[in-house]
Amino acid sequence: MSAREAIAGAEDIRLIVVSPWELVIKSALGKIDLRRPIEFIVKELERECGAKSLAIALAHVLEVGCLPPHHGDPFDRLLIALARVEGLTIVTSDHGFAQYDVPLVKE
């Protein structure tokens, strides 16, 4: 199943605030070109996919400390921890996520 198919067929889509946060930082550093303001991208996801934002809570941060050190990226580690706590599936093209006990849809 492709990432698009998984998202289109999902009943509940969450946009974890860590993702736009990372995009804002990478854009400011010139590592990526968003071509559109992040606010527009987020509103589009909310409108077209019904995505609901999910904030970071203390339980998510504490779960990061329970993760084995397979992945060094702090944003990705927080996404993994959040998915574990909330019982969510992550859509990713990052093969490093497979080392963790979290449901994945690989792009």
Beta strands, then each sheet from edge to edge (+ up, - down):
strand 1: 14-16
strand 2: 52-54
strand 3: 90-92
strand 4: 104-106
sheet 1: 1+ 2+
sheet 2: 3+ 4+
end
